Amino acid sequence: MAIITISRQSGSLGREIAEQLAENLSIPLIKRKTFINEHFTDIATPYEISMLEKSPKFYLKQATDGITFKEHMKNRLIAEAEKGPCVILGMAGQVIFARHPDAINIRVIASESKRYDVFLRKYGVQETEAENILRQSDRRHRRFLHTLYEIDWNDPDLYDIILNTDNMTIEHCVELIAFNINIKESLRFSANLNLNNNGIENFSPNKPTFKHPAEEEFANILDMYGIAWQYEPKTFPVKWDAEGNVTMAISPDFYLPKFDTYIEITTMDQKYVTTKNKKVKLVRKLYPNININIVYKKDFYSLLERFGLNGKEEINEFNRG
């Protein structure tokens, strides 16, 4: 599933790229005015809907149910994206779907001369008028994102791809975006994809290659209990040298999302267990919000019975222990 968010400077052809991309991929194009008119009628009056079109500050006001329009927009955009692939034009999509595994966040820019030319041809205005319109439009884009999220619209870290349309046609941009979507999908579903650096998640849906039979046995028991798990999803650096290079790290064997707990399995000799204990203690010290425990093979069933029978309260007790 692909979520393509597009942020654009006025006159950069970003809107046209979004429209062409949605058409070529046969997926919905979500635009703010249409989205608000279709999805906010149950929480906003006609006056409030008109104000949402005009004023970014109005998104910080509460709707009839006590939740801000900003949160409603975020929640309802996420709900729409969960239905299937879509192109989202503006609406702070690059913030709402930041670091989302299925999202590609794109910014479309162009030089002032290019943007003036687009406005002159599209609206038939004079150059001075085009300059004023572009400045006002850019100001509105910046204000919208900063008002809602206190984020700079121009921050390159918000985007996966920045396209300059000075020397690229709409068709070229659409092809480039589609090509990157295909690459991302191929990587995401490739066998045994494992990105274990600095806490980056492993999104591979394929059954992993376990490093020890005890790990596979534990995974099978988790499946039997119907407990969702991830295998070595993150790596936690715990020691660095003088230059800042990581000299010791631990990749816990399992993460149980339901219980927000990392599990390190061990059936090793005592000397290796001591090293694991040391690493786990360092993780607890350096990452105090992380729940992590070492589990011996003999403890498999007793631990999992506690998970399955007593749920969250028992796992909290286990983590405190």
Secondary structure, DSSP 8 states (H G I E B T S, - for coil): --EEEEEE-TTTTHHHHHHHHHHHHT--EEEHHHHHHHHSTTT--HHHHHHHHH-GGGGGSB-TTSSBHHHHHHHHHHHHHHHS-EEEESTTHHHHTTT-TTEEEEEEE--HHHHHHHHHHHH---HHHHHHHHHHHHHHHHHHHHHHH---TT-GGG-SEEEETTS--HHHHHHHHHHHHHHHHHHHTSTT----STT------S----SSHHHHHHHHHHHHTT---EES---EEEEE-TTS-EEEEE--SEEEGGGTEEEEEE-S-HHHHHHHHHHHHHHHHH-TT--EEEEEGGGHHHHHHHHHHHHHHHHHHHHH-
